[in-house]
Amino acid sequence: MGKRKVSILEPAATAVAEIAWFIEGRGMPKTAKKFVDDAFLFFDKLSDERFIHKPCNYNRWKTLDYRCVPYKKKYVVAYLNQEKEIVICDFVSTKLLA
């Protein structure tokens, strides 16, 4: 199994942090930490070169040639699929894309 390098751009990292901050603000700091840890483990799993996800349906991301993959049914991860690297570009609630 080949693995590619995973790079995470600032918008995606900020989005994960904002969601964790919201969860922590609800009085659940352990849940917030678990959310961040799980999200970054998921990003790492995208490095498996055997899997290529479908192109995004969202028009702005489609023009940027992003690939999309759902995360926990509530979020979408948009990334650029390159030969030696996966670039995580955005992390958004699915409700915002409708």
Secondary structure, DSSP 8 states (H G I E B T S, - for coil): --B-EEEE-HHHHHHHHHHHHHHHHTT-HHHHHHHHHHHHHHHHHTTBTT----B--SHHHHHTT-EEEEETTTEEEEEEE-SSEEEEEEEEEHHHH-
